[in-house]
Amino acid sequence: MTVISLEDGIRGRHSVRGFLPKQVPQDVLNKVFELAQWSPSGTNIQPWQVYVASGTVRDHLREQIIAKIQAKEPSRADHTDKGKLAEIFKERRRDCARALYKAMDIAWEDKPARGKAAFRNFEMFDAPHVAFLCMNEVFGGQSAADVGMYAQTLMLSMTANGLASCAQGTMAHYPDLVRETFDIPSDIKVLFGISFGYEDKGNKVNTARTSRAPLGESVTFLGETA
């Protein structure tokens, strides 16, 4: 397997929305998730609980999620967003959507086609595996940040091992399905999911790329440096 640098892994990782129908071998899964365990966390509490669905388990979950969406059942996410986005953040989100629609040859005005593209989220983009990232309800915002760091480490671990991924807030819409599937207690809350597998490089949606804000919009340096 080709070894890539950390910089290449960070710059090369991208959200993939089209996967091959090919299972990832268990030894590769073990390697990827073992490496992700080395993610940092406050006082090393490692608050993440991760549940990975594959094969018939993944298929059944996918069917249940799709059925709820088609029945127009409202989301019952354990955690919900609060507050309103400032215009600069809304524009970044619109830019992301434009990049996706352009790659898929979807006109901005074509709402039915945009709706079909959005529905692909609930189909897990045909990824053969999905990981649900969770934490106990006793943890707060700091631990949620720890889970976020774990997610980045996990996705970079996937990239380094030839896998592709897409983090999805939509996988948190029906957390009771996750708890029922994995037989986990009610105090384990679902934050989001990551669909993953091998990238379908022939799927044009995967040609979409987003940009990043200039450094000055996000980082402020103050004081002397060498």
URVEN-V293552 format. One record per backbone hydrogen bond with DSSP energy under -1.0 kcal/mol. NH is the residue of the N-H (numbers start at 1). CO is the residue of the C=O. E is the energy in kcal/mol with one decimal. If there is no record, write none. Layout:
NH,CO,E
NH,CO,E
//
This chain:
9,5,-2.2
10,6,-2.6
11,7,-2.6
12,8,-2.3
13,9,-1.7
16,165,-2.3
19,125,-1.3
20,198,-3.0
22,20,-2.1
29,25,-2.2
30,26,-2.8
31,27,-1.8
32,28,-2.7
33,29,-2.6
34,30,-2.1
35,31,-2.0
36,32,-1.7
38,35,-1.7
39,36,-1.8
44,41,-2.5
45,42,-1.7
49,134,-2.6
51,132,-2.0
53,130,-3.0
57,54,-1.4
58,54,-1.1
59,55,-2.3
60,56,-2.4
61,57,-2.2
62,58,-2.6
63,59,-2.3
64,60,-2.2
65,61,-2.6
66,62,-2.6
67,63,-2.3
68,64,-1.9
69,65,-2.2
70,66,-2.9
71,67,-1.7
72,69,-1.5
73,68,-2.8
76,173,-3.2
90,86,-1.9
91,87,-2.5
92,88,-1.4
93,89,-1.9
94,90,-2.4
95,91,-2.6
96,92,-1.8
97,93,-2.1
98,94,-2.7
99,95,-2.1
100,96,-1.9
101,97,-2.8
102,98,-2.5
103,99,-1.8
104,100,-1.5
105,102,-1.2
106,101,-3.2
110,107,-1.6
111,109,-1.7
114,110,-2.1
115,111,-2.5
116,112,-2.0
117,113,-2.1
118,114,-2.2
119,115,-2.0
120,116,-1.0
121,118,-1.6
122,119,-1.1
124,121,-1.5
125,120,-2.1
126,123,-2.0
127,124,-2.5
129,196,-1.3
130,53,-1.8
131,194,-2.7
132,51,-2.9
133,192,-2.7
134,49,-2.7
135,189,-2.0
137,187,-2.7
139,136,-1.8
144,140,-1.8
145,141,-2.0
146,142,-1.6
147,143,-2.1
148,144,-1.8
149,145,-2.1
150,146,-2.2
151,147,-2.5
152,148,-1.9
153,149,-2.3
154,150,-2.9
155,151,-2.6
156,152,-2.2
157,153,-2.2
158,154,-2.3
159,155,-2.3
160,156,-2.6
162,159,-1.7
163,158,-3.1
164,197,-3.3
166,195,-2.0
168,193,-3.7
172,169,-2.0
173,170,-1.6
177,174,-1.3
179,175,-2.4
180,176,-2.6
181,177,-2.4
182,178,-2.4
184,179,-1.9
188,185,-1.6
189,135,-2.7
191,133,-2.7
192,133,-1.3
193,168,-2.5
194,131,-2.6
195,166,-2.2
196,129,-2.5
197,164,-2.0
200,18,-2.5
201,199,-1.2
203,200,-1.8
206,203,-1.9
207,204,-1.9
208,205,-1.4
217,214,-2.0
218,215,-1.6
219,215,-2.9
//
